[in-house]
Amino acid sequence: MNFKKTVLDNGLRIITAPQPDNPAVTILVLVEAGSEYETKEINGLSHFLEHLCFKGTKKRPKAIDIAGELDGIGALYNAFTSQEFTGYFAKAEAKHFGKILDVVSDIYLNSVFDPKEIDKERGVIIEEINMYEDLPMARVHYLFLELLYGDQPAGWNIVGEKEIIRALKREDFIAYRKKHYLAGKTIVIVAGNVKEDEAIAKVENIFTDIPTGTEVKKAKPKETQEKPELLVKFKESDQTHLILGVRGYDIFDKRRFTVDVISDILGGGMSSRLFQKIREEMGAAYYVGAGSEFFSDHGYLRASAGIDRQRLQEVIEAITAEFKRLKEEPISQTELQRVKDHLIGSLMLGLETSDDLARFYGGQEVIERKIMMPEEIARQIQAVTVEEIQEVAEDLFRDERLNLAVIGPIQNGDQLRPALKID
């Protein structure tokens, strides 16, 4: 497994990851522009713009022209928006490399933002917001970010708020794209069955005229917390959904690998501590797990579960007890090695396809501007010690870092506060 990074004179980065035995090829274009690059007045625009790029270009004026061309070769294609970047991709049989490169580059470089399409897509975005409101298992994640970061970009919903979506104008999209969709903030990843030199030459030719300019950086989130915090959203339902977590580290912190190990100990599979305790022993949840998120300048570790609403406080206490246990009891070498093997095995299995590989390389480059090979990540995971786990757990699992977001039929969240205690 190997890759090549090429930086053009205009600053555009090209990453090629050939897989000669793969029948498919993936084109992924990433740009350093997401919801954390927005202001309050345009919150949701990054995601809205991603939708609009599929609604027509100079060469392909209508949405059906884009969809029909890609469907006609059996391609898989879509786009996504996150806090720190936006991506556009297509995957197809290797012989269609030129076609998918032409289409993906066209929607990225030449979208026209037809006012009629903007007005129609408002309704689609609003229905997407409504969908998430009706999916508490997903909505609780946004509630958790709001709790952590409040009224600043890191705490805003990626899809935005309805009133802002209704107010956005064509000029807003054009100005945002002009500000952020620049050569120096763009990465084109080609993974799969392609000839590397040919792929680089074609990408360079197509992206020759991509705009250049001064790159605008996003503001670092301000984080202040002195005691456990709680945010409850009432929703009439049979199940209560919660995220209980702590403020963590950014992606450049060397402790990130220890945090990954800790989150896997807690909730990285059916043999994890939280799954065994809350589902297998207590029978209080259907889904339960844990994970960690790392951004360029902030991060967190969280446990999540969908539980019997009558047992909410009991489950919170069980999770905090597992947090405390990691500080006080050294993990056995047997359990630690199982967790490491699980993490490394999941990493390697996640690199099987061309689109997996494109996201692996591109996701690192767009945030870190450097790439670590899977083998090096595996070495970093294997190097985590029992002592480091306890040291990081001691730093993370403190009352003043603790945050709980809950969606369910909870009338008074104050009754949960006594359970928000680790020490």
C-alpha positions as CSV (number, residue, x, y, z in Angstrom):
1,M,0.0,0.0,0.0
2,N,1.6,3.2,-1.1
3,F,0.7,6.7,-2.2
4,K,2.2,9.8,-3.9
5,K,1.6,13.4,-3.1
6,T,2.1,16.0,-5.8
7,V,1.8,19.8,-5.1
8,L,1.2,21.9,-8.2
9,D,2.5,25.4,-8.7
10,N,-0.9,26.9,-7.8
11,G,-0.9,25.0,-4.5
12,L,-3.4,22.3,-5.4
13,R,-2.5,18.9,-3.9
14,I,-2.9,15.6,-5.7
15,I,-2.7,12.3,-3.9
16,T,-2.6,9.1,-5.9
17,A,-3.0,5.7,-4.4
18,P,-2.8,3.0,-7.1
19,Q,-4.4,-0.4,-6.6
20,P,-3.6,-2.3,-9.8
21,D,-5.7,-5.3,-8.8
22,N,-8.8,-3.2,-8.0
23,P,-11.5,-3.2,-10.6
24,A,-12.7,0.3,-9.5
25,V,-11.3,3.8,-9.2
26,T,-12.4,6.7,-6.9
27,I,-12.1,10.4,-7.4
28,L,-12.4,12.4,-4.2
29,V,-12.1,16.2,-4.1
30,L,-11.8,17.7,-0.6
31,V,-11.8,21.4,0.4
32,E,-10.9,23.0,3.7
33,A,-14.3,24.5,4.2
34,G,-17.0,23.3,6.5
35,S,-19.4,24.5,9.2
36,E,-16.5,25.8,11.4
37,Y,-15.6,28.3,8.6
38,E,-19.0,29.9,8.7
39,T,-20.4,32.9,10.5
40,K,-23.7,32.8,12.4
41,E,-25.5,34.6,9.5
42,I,-24.6,31.8,7.0
43,N,-24.6,28.8,9.3
44,G,-25.5,25.8,7.1
45,L,-24.2,27.3,3.9
46,S,-21.3,24.9,3.5
47,H,-23.7,21.9,3.5
48,F,-26.3,23.8,1.3
49,L,-23.5,24.6,-1.2
50,E,-22.5,20.9,-1.4
51,H,-26.1,20.1,-2.4
52,L,-26.2,22.8,-5.0
53,C,-23.1,21.6,-6.8
54,F,-25.1,18.7,-8.1
55,K,-27.9,21.0,-9.5
56,G,-26.1,22.2,-12.6
57,T,-22.9,23.4,-14.2
58,K,-22.1,25.4,-17.3
59,K,-21.4,22.1,-19.2
60,R,-24.2,20.1,-17.5
61,P,-27.0,22.7,-17.0
62,K,-29.5,20.4,-15.1
63,A,-29.3,18.0,-12.2
64,I,-30.4,15.2,-14.4
65,D,-27.5,15.8,-16.8
66,I,-25.1,15.1,-13.9
67,A,-27.0,12.2,-12.3
68,G,-27.8,10.6,-15.7
69,E,-24.2,10.6,-16.8
70,L,-23.0,9.0,-13.6
71,D,-25.9,6.5,-13.3
72,G,-25.3,5.6,-16.9
73,I,-21.9,4.0,-16.1
74,G,-23.1,2.5,-12.8
75,A,-21.1,4.9,-10.7
76,L,-21.5,5.5,-6.9
77,Y,-21.4,9.2,-6.2
78,N,-22.2,11.7,-3.4
79,A,-20.9,14.5,-1.3
80,F,-20.5,15.2,2.4
81,T,-19.9,18.2,4.7
82,S,-18.2,18.1,8.1
83,Q,-17.0,20.7,10.6
84,E,-13.7,21.3,8.8
85,F,-14.0,20.1,5.2
86,T,-16.4,19.2,2.4
87,G,-16.0,16.4,-0.1
88,Y,-17.2,15.4,-3.5
89,F,-16.6,11.9,-4.9
90,A,-17.5,9.3,-7.5
91,K,-16.5,5.7,-7.8
92,A,-16.8,3.6,-11.0
93,E,-15.3,0.8,-13.0
94,A,-11.7,1.7,-13.8
95,K,-12.3,2.2,-17.5
96,H,-14.5,5.2,-16.6
97,F,-11.8,7.1,-14.8
98,G,-11.8,10.0,-17.3
99,K,-15.6,10.3,-17.2
100,I,-15.9,10.5,-13.4
101,L,-12.9,12.9,-13.2
102,D,-14.6,15.2,-15.7
103,V,-18.0,15.1,-13.8
104,V,-16.6,15.6,-10.3
105,S,-14.2,18.4,-11.3
106,D,-17.1,20.0,-13.3
107,I,-19.4,20.2,-10.3
108,Y,-16.6,21.4,-8.1
109,L,-15.3,24.1,-10.4
110,N,-18.2,25.2,-12.5
111,S,-21.5,25.0,-10.6
112,V,-23.8,27.8,-11.7
113,F,-26.1,28.1,-8.6
114,D,-29.3,28.7,-10.5
115,P,-31.7,30.8,-8.3
116,K,-34.6,28.4,-9.2
117,E,-32.5,25.4,-8.0
118,I,-31.5,27.2,-4.8
119,D,-35.2,27.9,-4.0
120,K,-36.1,24.3,-4.6
121,E,-33.2,22.9,-2.6
122,R,-34.2,25.0,0.4
123,G,-37.1,22.7,0.8
124,V,-34.9,19.6,0.6
125,I,-32.5,21.0,3.3
126,I,-35.4,21.9,5.6
127,E,-36.7,18.4,5.3
128,E,-33.3,17.1,6.1
129,I,-33.3,19.2,9.2
130,N,-36.8,17.8,10.0
131,M,-35.5,14.3,9.5
132,Y,-32.7,14.7,12.0
133,E,-35.2,16.2,14.5
134,D,-37.1,12.9,14.2
135,L,-33.9,10.8,14.6
136,P,-32.9,11.4,18.3
137,M,-30.1,8.8,17.9
138,A,-28.5,11.3,15.5
139,R,-29.8,14.5,16.9
140,V,-28.2,13.9,20.3
141,H,-24.7,14.2,18.7
142,Y,-25.5,17.8,17.7
143,L,-26.9,18.5,21.1
144,F,-23.6,17.3,22.6
145,L,-21.6,19.6,20.4
146,E,-23.9,22.5,21.4
147,L,-23.2,21.7,25.0
148,L,-19.5,21.5,24.5
149,Y,-18.9,24.6,22.4
150,G,-22.1,26.7,22.7
151,D,-22.8,29.6,20.3
152,Q,-19.7,29.3,18.2
153,P,-19.0,27.5,14.9
154,A,-17.8,24.2,16.6
155,G,-21.2,24.1,18.4
156,W,-23.4,24.8,15.5
157,N,-25.4,22.3,13.5
158,I,-23.7,21.4,10.2
159,V,-27.0,21.5,8.3
160,G,-27.9,24.9,9.8
161,E,-31.1,26.4,11.1
162,K,-34.3,26.7,9.1
163,E,-34.6,30.5,9.3
164,I,-31.0,30.9,8.1
165,I,-31.5,28.4,5.2
166,R,-34.6,30.3,4.1
167,A,-32.7,33.6,4.1
168,L,-29.5,32.5,2.1
169,K,-29.2,34.2,-1.3
170,R,-27.2,33.2,-4.5
171,E,-24.7,35.9,-3.7
172,D,-23.9,34.2,-0.4
173,F,-22.9,31.0,-2.2
174,I,-20.8,32.7,-4.8
175,A,-19.0,34.8,-2.1
176,Y,-18.3,31.7,0.0
177,R,-17.0,29.6,-2.8
178,K,-14.8,32.5,-4.0
179,K,-13.4,32.8,-0.4
180,H,-12.8,29.1,0.3
181,Y,-12.8,27.0,-2.9
182,L,-9.2,27.8,-3.7
183,A,-6.3,25.8,-5.1
184,G,-4.3,25.9,-1.8
185,K,-7.3,24.5,0.1
186,T,-8.1,21.8,-2.3
187,I,-7.0,18.2,-2.5
188,V,-7.8,15.8,-5.3
189,I,-7.4,12.1,-4.4
190,V,-7.3,9.3,-7.0
191,A,-7.4,5.8,-5.6
192,G,-7.8,2.5,-7.3
193,N,-6.9,1.0,-10.7
194,V,-5.2,3.9,-12.5
195,K,-1.8,4.7,-14.0
196,E,-0.3,7.2,-11.6
197,D,1.4,9.5,-14.1
198,E,-1.6,9.6,-16.3
199,A,-3.9,10.4,-13.4
200,I,-1.7,13.3,-12.2
201,A,-1.4,14.8,-15.7
202,K,-5.2,14.7,-16.2
203,V,-5.9,16.3,-12.8
204,E,-3.3,19.0,-13.4
205,N,-4.8,19.8,-16.8
206,I,-8.4,20.1,-15.5
207,F,-7.5,22.1,-12.4
208,T,-5.1,24.5,-14.1
209,D,-7.5,27.4,-13.8
210,I,-8.8,26.8,-10.3
211,P,-8.8,30.1,-8.4
212,T,-6.0,31.0,-6.1
213,G,-5.9,33.5,-3.3
214,T,-5.3,34.1,0.4
215,E,-6.4,31.2,2.5
216,V,-8.8,32.1,5.3
217,K,-8.3,30.2,8.5
218,K,-11.1,29.3,10.9
219,A,-11.2,30.6,14.5
220,K,-10.2,28.2,17.3
221,P,-13.1,27.3,19.6
222,K,-13.0,28.8,23.1
223,E,-13.4,26.1,25.7
224,T,-14.2,27.0,29.3
225,Q,-15.7,24.7,31.9
226,E,-15.5,24.5,35.7
227,K,-18.1,21.9,36.6
228,P,-20.2,19.1,35.0
229,E,-22.6,20.4,32.3
230,L,-26.0,19.1,31.2
231,L,-28.3,19.7,28.2
232,V,-31.6,18.0,28.0
233,K,-34.1,18.1,25.1
234,F,-37.6,16.9,25.8
235,K,-39.0,14.5,23.2
236,E,-41.9,12.1,23.8
237,S,-40.5,8.7,23.1
238,D,-40.1,5.2,24.4
239,Q,-36.3,5.3,24.4
240,T,-33.9,7.9,25.8
241,H,-30.7,8.7,24.0
242,L,-27.7,10.1,25.7
243,I,-24.1,11.1,25.1
244,L,-21.8,11.3,28.1
245,G,-18.3,12.5,27.4
246,V,-15.4,14.7,28.2
247,R,-13.3,17.4,26.5
248,G,-10.3,15.9,24.9
249,Y,-7.3,16.7,22.6
250,D,-6.8,17.9,19.1
251,I,-5.5,15.7,16.3
252,F,-1.9,16.9,16.6
253,D,-1.7,15.8,20.3
254,K,0.5,12.7,20.7
255,R,-2.0,11.4,23.3
256,R,-4.6,10.8,20.6
257,F,-3.6,7.2,20.2
258,T,-4.0,6.6,23.9
259,V,-7.4,8.2,23.7
260,D,-8.3,5.9,20.9
261,V,-7.3,2.9,23.0
262,I,-9.3,4.2,25.9
263,S,-12.5,4.7,23.8
264,D,-12.1,1.2,22.5
265,I,-11.7,-0.2,25.9
266,L,-15.0,1.5,26.9
267,G,-17.1,0.9,23.8
268,G,-15.2,-0.6,20.9
269,G,-17.3,-3.7,20.2
270,M,-19.5,-6.3,21.9
271,S,-16.7,-7.3,24.2
272,S,-16.1,-3.7,25.4
273,R,-16.7,-2.7,29.0
274,L,-19.7,-0.5,28.4
275,F,-21.4,-3.1,26.1
276,Q,-20.8,-5.9,28.6
277,K,-22.0,-3.8,31.6
278,I,-25.0,-1.8,30.2
279,R,-26.4,-4.3,27.7
280,E,-25.3,-7.7,28.7
281,E,-25.3,-7.4,32.5
282,M,-27.9,-4.6,33.1
283,G,-30.1,-5.3,30.0
284,A,-30.7,-1.5,29.9
285,A,-29.8,-0.7,26.3
286,Y,-30.0,-1.9,22.7
287,Y,-27.0,0.1,21.4
288,V,-24.1,1.3,23.5
289,G,-20.6,2.3,22.5
290,A,-17.9,4.9,22.8
291,G,-15.6,6.8,20.4
292,S,-13.2,9.7,20.1
293,E,-13.2,12.7,17.7
294,F,-10.1,14.8,16.8
295,F,-10.2,18.1,15.0
296,S,-7.4,20.5,14.1
297,D,-7.8,22.4,17.4
298,H,-10.2,20.5,19.6
299,G,-11.5,17.1,20.4
300,Y,-13.6,14.9,22.7
301,L,-14.3,11.4,23.9
302,R,-17.9,10.2,24.3
303,A,-20.0,7.3,25.3
304,S,-23.4,6.9,23.7
305,A,-26.4,4.7,24.3
306,G,-30.1,4.3,23.6
307,I,-31.7,3.1,26.9
308,D,-34.8,2.3,28.8
309,R,-36.0,5.8,29.9
310,Q,-36.7,4.5,33.4
311,R,-33.1,3.6,33.9
312,L,-31.4,6.8,32.8
313,Q,-29.7,7.7,36.1
314,E,-28.6,4.1,36.6
315,V,-26.9,4.0,33.2
316,I,-25.2,7.4,33.8
317,E,-23.8,6.1,37.0
318,A,-22.6,2.9,35.3
319,I,-20.7,4.9,32.6
320,T,-19.1,7.3,35.1
321,A,-18.0,4.3,37.1
322,E,-16.2,2.9,34.1
323,F,-14.5,6.3,33.6
324,K,-13.3,6.2,37.1
325,R,-12.2,2.6,36.9
326,L,-9.8,3.4,34.1
327,K,-8.1,6.0,36.4
328,E,-7.9,3.7,39.4
329,E,-7.3,0.1,38.0
330,P,-4.5,-0.7,35.6
331,I,-5.9,-2.6,32.6
332,S,-4.6,-6.2,32.2
333,Q,-2.1,-6.9,29.4
334,T,-4.5,-9.4,28.0
335,E,-7.4,-6.9,27.7
336,L,-5.1,-4.2,26.4
337,Q,-3.7,-6.4,23.6
338,R,-7.2,-7.5,22.6
339,V,-8.2,-3.8,22.3
340,K,-5.1,-3.0,20.3
341,D,-5.8,-5.9,17.9
342,H,-9.4,-4.8,17.5
343,L,-8.3,-1.2,16.7
344,I,-5.7,-2.3,14.2
345,G,-7.8,-4.9,12.6
346,S,-10.7,-2.4,12.1
347,L,-8.2,0.1,10.6
348,M,-6.9,-2.4,8.1
349,L,-10.3,-3.7,7.1
350,G,-11.4,-0.1,6.5
351,L,-8.9,0.2,3.7
352,E,-10.1,-2.5,1.4
353,T,-11.8,-0.4,-1.3
354,S,-10.8,2.5,-3.4
355,D,-13.2,4.9,-1.7
356,D,-12.0,3.8,1.7
357,L,-8.4,4.4,0.7
358,A,-9.3,7.8,-0.8
359,R,-10.9,8.9,2.5
360,F,-8.1,7.6,4.6
361,Y,-5.4,9.5,2.8
362,G,-7.5,12.6,2.0
363,G,-9.0,12.9,5.5
364,Q,-5.5,13.1,7.0
365,E,-4.2,15.6,4.4
366,V,-7.1,18.0,4.6
367,I,-6.7,18.5,8.4
368,E,-3.1,17.6,9.2
369,R,-1.5,18.4,5.8
370,K,0.5,15.3,6.2
371,I,-0.2,11.5,5.9
372,M,0.6,8.7,8.2
373,M,0.7,5.2,6.7
374,P,-1.5,2.5,8.3
375,E,1.6,0.6,9.5
376,E,2.8,3.7,11.4
377,I,-0.7,4.2,13.0
378,A,-0.6,0.5,14.0
379,R,2.8,1.0,15.6
380,Q,1.6,4.0,17.5
381,I,-1.4,2.0,18.8
382,Q,0.8,-0.9,19.8
383,A,3.2,1.4,21.7
384,V,0.4,2.6,24.1
385,T,1.2,1.4,27.6
386,V,-0.8,0.7,30.7
387,E,0.8,3.6,32.5
388,E,-0.1,6.0,29.6
389,I,-3.7,4.9,29.7
390,Q,-4.0,5.7,33.4
391,E,-2.2,9.0,33.0
392,V,-4.5,10.1,30.2
393,A,-7.6,8.8,32.0
394,E,-6.6,10.8,35.0
395,D,-6.4,13.9,32.9
396,L,-9.6,13.3,30.9
397,F,-12.0,11.9,33.4
398,R,-12.5,14.8,35.8
399,D,-15.8,16.4,36.9
400,E,-14.9,19.7,35.3
401,R,-14.6,18.0,31.9
402,L,-17.8,16.0,32.1
403,N,-20.8,16.8,29.7
404,L,-24.1,15.0,29.3
405,A,-26.6,15.5,26.4
406,V,-29.9,13.7,26.6
407,I,-33.0,13.5,24.3
408,G,-36.1,11.8,25.7
409,P,-39.2,12.3,27.9
410,I,-37.3,14.1,30.6
411,Q,-39.2,17.0,32.1
412,N,-36.6,18.1,34.6
413,G,-32.9,17.6,33.9
414,D,-31.8,18.8,37.3
415,Q,-32.7,15.4,38.7
416,L,-29.7,14.0,36.7
417,R,-27.1,16.3,38.1
418,P,-26.3,14.2,41.2
419,A,-25.2,11.4,38.8
420,L,-22.7,13.6,37.0
421,K,-19.8,12.9,39.1
422,I,-16.6,10.9,38.6
423,D,-14.4,11.8,41.5
